[in-house]
């Protein structure tokens, strides 16, 4: 299974209020879409909003305009079943 790196590219986008983290993360996943779904699910911020209804209200990790998702054959860390930052900090499990 490949390792993916997801990186913010538009931190001013309103969707970031839906995420508990706003830094690059690494995750094992079967595809880019699966990596995005995993990170979105593990970093979801519960808000008193409709669950992802309008533009700017879905997880930023699912949006190609807001984040980048690339395969990383030489990751700086191994997050195991979690997702982690460059420093190895586990940000969700």
TORBA-91060 format. One line per field, with one value per residue: y, z, x of N, C-alpha, C, CB in turn. Coordinates in Angstrom, 2 decimals. Atoms other than C-alpha are relative to their C-alpha. Glycine has a CB too. Layout:
! residues N
nY = Y, ...
nZ = Z, ...
nX = X, ...
caY = Y, ...
caZ = Z, ...
caX = X, ...
cY = Y, ...
cZ = Z, ...
cX = X, ...
cbY = Y, ...
cbZ = Z, ...
cbX = X, ...
END
This chain:
! residues 93
nY = -1.17, -1.19, -1.10, -1.26, -1.25, -1.00, -1.30, -1.15, -0.96, -1.22, -0.07, -1.03, 0.53, 0.18, 1.40, 0.38, 0.03, 1.37, 0.90, -0.23, -0.29, -0.81, 0.22, 1.19, 1.28, 1.22, 1.07, 1.16, 0.18, 0.76, -0.93, -1.40, -0.26, 0.63, -0.82, -1.20, 0.39, 0.35, -1.22, -0.79, 0.62, -0.05, -1.38, -0.72, -0.84, -0.03, -1.37, -0.10, -0.31, 1.16, 0.85, -0.16, -0.27, -1.04, -0.26, -0.57, 0.63, 1.38, 0.06, -0.49, 1.13, 0.63, -1.00, -0.17, -1.42, -0.46, 0.84, 0.85, 1.38, 0.64, 1.20, -0.33, 1.25, -0.18, -0.87, -0.27, 0.71, 1.07, -0.23, 1.22, -0.08, -1.34, -1.02, -0.77, -1.15, 0.15, 0.26, 1.31, -0.15, 0.63, -1.02, 0.65, 1.46
nZ = 0.00, 0.06, -0.97, 0.63, -0.72, 0.29, -0.38, 0.26, 0.99, -0.12, -1.41, -0.22, 0.41, -1.16, -0.39, -1.06, -1.30, -0.12, -0.30, -1.26, 0.30, 1.20, 0.40, 0.82, -0.70, 0.75, -0.30, 0.88, 0.60, 1.25, 1.14, -0.45, -0.52, -1.31, -0.91, -0.29, -0.85, -1.32, -0.70, -0.25, -1.08, -1.26, -0.43, 0.08, -1.13, -0.19, -0.05, 0.07, 1.39, 0.74, 0.25, 1.31, 1.03, 0.99, 0.32, -1.13, -1.26, -0.09, -0.50, 0.97, 0.46, 1.13, 1.08, 0.78, 0.09, -1.32, -0.45, 0.95, -0.48, 0.87, -0.48, -0.56, -0.18, -1.02, -1.05, -1.12, -1.17, 0.25, -0.95, -0.34, 0.36, -0.33, 0.87, -0.80, 0.60, 0.32, -1.22, -0.49, -0.93, 0.42, -0.12, -0.06, 0.02
nX = 0.85, -0.84, 0.06, 0.37, -0.19, 1.02, -0.52, 0.86, -0.50, 0.80, 0.40, 1.02, 1.30, 0.87, 0.16, -0.93, 0.69, 0.48, -1.11, -0.71, -1.40, -0.23, -1.40, -0.20, 0.11, -0.28, 0.95, 0.03, 1.33, -0.01, 0.10, 0.11, 1.35, 0.09, -0.82, 0.78, 1.14, -0.50, -0.41, 1.21, 0.74, -0.72, -0.24, 1.28, 0.38, 1.44, 0.50, 1.45, 0.32, 0.48, -1.18, -0.64, 0.97, -0.26, -1.40, -0.72, 0.37, -0.46, -1.37, -0.98, -0.82, 0.69, 0.08, -1.25, -0.35, -0.43, -1.11, -0.71, -0.20, -0.98, -0.67, -1.31, -0.73, -1.04, 0.56, -0.90, 0.50, 0.95, 1.08, 0.73, 1.42, 0.45, -0.58, -0.95, -0.67, -1.42, -0.75, 0.37, 1.12, 1.25, 1.03, 1.31, -0.10
caY = 0.00, 3.41, 6.32, 9.66, 13.17, 15.67, 19.33, 22.51, 24.88, 27.43, 28.06, 31.02, 28.80, 28.69, 24.88, 24.86, 25.51, 21.89, 20.46, 20.05, 20.36, 22.65, 21.17, 18.54, 14.96, 11.45, 8.45, 4.91, 4.38, 2.34, 5.42, 9.23, 9.27, 6.83, 8.96, 12.07, 10.28, 8.91, 12.28, 14.05, 11.55, 11.61, 15.40, 16.31, 19.18, 18.87, 22.10, 23.22, 23.31, 21.12, 18.11, 19.28, 20.88, 23.93, 25.01, 25.80, 23.60, 20.18, 18.99, 20.79, 17.43, 16.33, 19.41, 19.43, 23.22, 23.47, 20.58, 18.52, 14.72, 13.01, 9.58, 9.74, 6.77, 8.22, 9.56, 11.20, 9.18, 6.06, 6.88, 3.26, 3.16, 6.83, 10.10, 12.18, 15.40, 15.88, 15.78, 12.39, 13.79, 11.62, 14.03, 11.53, 7.87
caZ = 0.00, -0.91, 1.41, 0.56, 1.61, 1.81, 1.89, 2.30, -0.66, 0.17, 3.91, 3.47, 2.13, 4.45, 4.48, 6.93, 9.74, 9.13, 9.99, 13.29, 11.56, 8.90, 8.22, 5.87, 6.87, 5.78, 5.58, 4.18, 1.74, -1.31, -3.52, -3.43, -2.94, -0.03, 1.51, 1.25, 2.79, 5.66, 6.52, 6.17, 8.47, 11.12, 11.21, 10.97, 13.23, 14.61, 14.00, 14.29, 10.51, 8.03, 7.33, 4.24, 2.25, 0.47, -1.20, 1.44, 4.02, 3.12, 4.50, 2.86, 2.56, -0.02, -2.25, -4.99, -5.05, -1.36, -0.78, -2.70, -2.40, -3.79, -3.48, -1.35, -1.84, 0.67, 3.55, 6.47, 8.94, 9.16, 10.72, 10.96, 10.98, 11.94, 10.22, 11.30, 10.63, 9.48, 13.09, 13.57, 15.79, 15.57, 14.84, 14.60, 15.16
caX = 0.00, 1.43, 2.16, 0.56, 1.44, -1.41, -0.45, -2.47, -2.25, -4.98, -5.12, -7.46, -10.26, -13.30, -13.32, -10.39, -12.85, -13.90, -10.45, -8.63, -5.24, -3.78, -0.32, 1.09, 0.31, 1.31, -0.98, -0.97, -3.86, -4.80, -5.33, -5.24, -9.02, -8.74, -5.96, -8.12, -11.11, -9.03, -7.50, -10.86, -12.51, -9.80, -9.51, -13.18, -14.12, -17.60, -19.47, -23.02, -23.31, -25.02, -22.74, -20.81, -23.62, -22.26, -19.04, -16.46, -18.13, -16.72, -13.41, -10.48, -8.71, -11.29, -10.86, -8.17, -8.30, -7.44, -5.02, -2.49, -2.30, 0.81, 2.37, 5.52, 7.88, 10.39, 8.28, 10.09, 8.00, 5.85, 2.49, 1.38, -2.43, -2.63, -1.83, 1.12, 3.00, 6.59, 7.78, 6.14, 3.40, 0.28, -2.55, -5.39, -5.98
cY = 1.24, 0.99, 1.26, 1.16, 0.96, 1.33, 1.09, 0.86, 1.29, 0.08, 1.07, -0.48, -0.26, -1.45, -0.41, 0.02, -1.39, -0.98, 0.37, 0.28, 0.75, -0.08, -1.25, -1.25, -1.15, -1.09, -1.15, -0.14, -0.73, 0.88, 1.43, 0.31, -0.60, 0.78, 1.25, -0.32, -0.31, 1.25, 0.86, -0.57, 0.13, 1.41, 0.84, 0.77, 0.03, 1.45, -0.02, 0.51, -1.23, -0.85, 0.04, 0.36, 0.92, 0.13, 0.67, -0.65, -1.49, 0.02, 0.51, -1.13, -0.73, 0.87, 0.19, 1.44, 0.53, -0.77, -0.80, -1.38, -0.69, -1.25, 0.39, -1.29, 0.07, 0.90, 0.21, -0.77, -1.15, 0.13, -1.25, 0.12, 1.40, 0.97, 0.83, 1.13, -0.32, -0.35, -1.36, 0.05, -0.66, 1.03, -0.59, -1.51, -0.62
cZ = 0.00, 1.14, -0.78, 0.94, -0.46, 0.55, -0.27, -1.11, 0.02, 1.41, 0.30, -0.39, 1.23, 0.47, 1.14, 1.37, 0.28, 0.42, 1.31, -0.23, -1.32, -0.45, -0.86, 0.86, -0.94, 0.46, -0.99, -0.54, -1.33, -1.24, 0.53, 0.59, 1.39, 1.04, 0.41, 0.95, 1.43, 0.80, 0.33, 1.18, 1.36, 0.51, -0.01, 1.29, 0.07, 0.16, -0.08, -1.37, -0.63, -0.37, -1.45, -1.13, -1.12, -0.27, 1.19, 1.32, 0.05, 0.51, -1.06, -0.58, -1.18, -1.25, -0.68, -0.13, 1.30, 0.53, -1.15, 0.63, -0.99, 0.65, 0.47, 0.28, 1.07, 1.12, 1.14, 1.26, -0.45, 1.03, 0.44, -0.48, 0.21, -1.13, 0.86, -0.80, -0.27, 1.24, 0.59, 1.00, -0.58, 0.22, 0.03, -0.01, -0.10
cX = 0.90, -0.23, -0.35, 0.30, -1.09, 0.48, -1.02, 0.59, -0.81, -0.56, -1.05, -1.40, -0.87, -0.17, 0.94, -0.65, -0.56, 1.10, 0.68, 1.48, 0.12, 1.45, 0.08, -0.05, 0.34, -0.94, 0.19, -1.41, 0.14, -0.04, -0.01, -1.37, -0.17, 0.81, -0.76, -1.16, 0.46, 0.37, -1.22, -0.77, 0.66, 0.24, -1.27, -0.26, -1.51, -0.43, -1.51, -0.40, -0.62, 1.21, 0.50, -0.97, 0.46, 1.50, 0.67, -0.34, 0.34, 1.44, 0.97, 0.84, -0.63, 0.04, 1.36, 0.44, 0.60, 1.20, 0.58, 0.14, 0.93, 0.57, 1.40, 0.77, 1.09, -0.51, 0.98, -0.38, -0.89, -1.11, -0.74, -1.44, -0.57, 0.37, 0.94, 0.61, 1.45, 0.83, -0.29, -1.13, -1.25, -1.10, -1.39, 0.22, -1.37
cbY = 0.00, 0.70, 0.16, 0.00, 0.60, -0.40, 0.29, 0.84, -0.61, 0.03, 0.24, 1.26, -1.31, 0.56, -0.90, 0.94, 1.05, -0.45, 0.02, -1.20, -1.30, 1.46, -0.13, 0.07, -0.18, -0.43, 0.52, -1.31, 1.38, -0.94, -0.29, 0.94, -0.58, -1.46, 0.38, 0.62, -1.23, -0.94, 0.80, 0.03, -1.43, -0.70, 0.66, -0.97, 1.44, -0.86, 0.85, 0.93, 0.47, 0.42, -1.43, -1.26, 0.57, 1.34, 0.90, 1.46, 0.18, -0.73, -1.44, 1.03, -0.97, -0.29, 1.34, -0.59, 0.82, -0.10, -0.95, 0.60, -0.78, 0.98, -1.10, 0.85, -0.40, 0.59, -0.59, 1.47, 0.96, -1.43, 0.95, -0.28, -1.01, 0.47, 0.90, -0.90, 1.23, 1.29, 1.06, -0.67, 1.50, -1.34, 0.99, 0.44, -0.52
cbZ = 1.23, -1.31, 0.80, -0.40, -0.24, 0.60, -0.75, 1.29, -1.39, -1.07, 0.85, -0.78, -0.83, -0.31, -1.19, -0.01, 0.03, -1.30, -1.14, 0.92, -0.05, 0.26, 1.26, -0.75, 0.59, 0.17, -0.04, 0.74, -0.19, -0.03, -0.86, -1.17, -0.96, -0.07, -0.67, -1.31, -0.60, -0.12, -0.86, -1.25, -0.30, -0.14, -0.89, -0.28, -0.13, 1.23, -1.15, 1.12, -0.79, -1.28, 0.35, -0.37, 0.61, 0.46, -1.27, 0.09, 0.24, -1.40, 0.41, 0.66, 1.14, 0.36, 0.55, -1.37, -0.36, 0.98, 1.12, -0.38, 0.14, -0.35, -1.10, 1.29, -1.31, -0.63, 0.53, 0.30, 0.94, 0.07, -0.58, 1.52, 0.82, 1.34, -0.68, 0.54, 0.92, -0.63, 1.02, 0.61, 0.32, 0.81, -1.13, -1.19, 1.26
cbX = -0.97, -0.23, 1.36, -1.49, 1.44, -1.39, 1.29, -0.19, -0.04, -1.15, 1.20, 0.35, 0.18, -1.35, 0.23, 1.19, -1.13, -0.60, 1.02, -0.17, 0.82, -0.38, 0.92, 1.34, -1.41, 1.49, -1.46, 0.45, -0.72, -1.16, -1.28, 0.28, -1.06, 0.49, 1.34, -0.55, -0.73, 1.21, 1.01, -0.90, -0.21, 1.31, 1.05, -1.16, 0.60, -0.43, 0.60, -0.54, 1.26, -0.81, -0.33, 0.73, -1.17, -0.56, 0.13, -0.28, -1.47, -0.10, 0.36, 0.92, 0.22, -1.44, -0.50, -0.18, -1.24, -1.15, -0.47, 1.41, -1.37, 1.13, 0.07, -0.14, 0.62, 1.29, -1.30, 0.02, -0.78, 0.68, -0.98, 0.05, -0.80, 0.62, -1.12, 1.08, -0.11, 0.54, -0.30, 1.17, -0.26, -0.30, 0.11, -0.92, 0.72
END
